[in-house]
Amino acid sequence: MKTAVMGEGDRSMTMFGFLGGTIMGVDSGYKVLPHPKPDKIFPRLSDAKWFLAVRWCDTLEAPAAIINNTGELAFINHIVLNMGEETFIPQEYRLDIFAQCLHLSPNETVTYELKSQERILEIRGLEIDSRYGKVALVRELSKKATKI
C-alpha cells in the first residue's frame, strides 16, 4: 500500500491504493476511485475499504468470498452465488481457512487445498476495520486435473 500526502492550499489530502482501487481522504470522509457514483463520500475509512473488498471479489472471474472471524461468508461473488456457498467452501473448513489469514502481512497470500474437492484456494488477510480484526479474502485458483 503506497500513501501520498499532498498539500493543496490549506487542505491536506491522503491517497493510497487498496485492492486495485484508490482511496482519497477528503474534508468530509473518503472517496474511492473508481466508483460508479464519483461524488460518493464514505464517512469512515472502513466503509471505503469494504467497498473495494467487495468490488475485488465481485469482479473476479473465479469463485471468491470474504470470510469473517466467525466463519461466515460475509460476501460472495456471483459465481459462488450460482454454485452455492457450501459447494465453494464447506462450513467445516471456514474457520480453518480464516485462521490462515491471521499471520499474513499486507499483500501476502497463502494457498489452501480442499482435498475433498481437489481444489486450491488463495487466502489473503485484510484488516478493513480495526474494531473487528481481519477478514479473509478467498478465491479459487484452480481445480486439480482429474486423473483418468
Stockholm file with secondary structure:
# STOCKHOLM 1.0

chainA/1-148         MKTAVMGEGDRSMTMFGFLGGTIMGVDSGYKVLPHPKPDKIFPRLSDAKWFLAVRWCDTLEAPAAIINNTGELAFINHIVLNMGEETFIPQEYRLDIFAQCLHLSPNETVTYELKSQERILEIRGLEIDSRYGKVALVRELSKKATKI
#=GR chainA/1-148 SS CCEEEEEETTEEEEEEEETTEEEEEETTEEEEESCSSTTCCBSSHHHHHHHHHHHHHHHCSSCEEEECTTSCEEEECHHHHHHCHHHHSCHHHHHHHHHHHTTCCTTCEEEEEETTTTEEEEEEEEEEETTTEEEEEEEEEEECCCCC
#=GC SS_cons         CCEEEEEETTEEEEEEEETTEEEEEETTEEEEESCSSTTCCBSSHHHHHHHHHHHHHHHCSSCEEEECTTSCEEEECHHHHHHCHHHHSCHHHHHHHHHHHTTCCTTCEEEEEETTTTEEEEEEEEEEETTTEEEEEEEEEEECCCCC
//
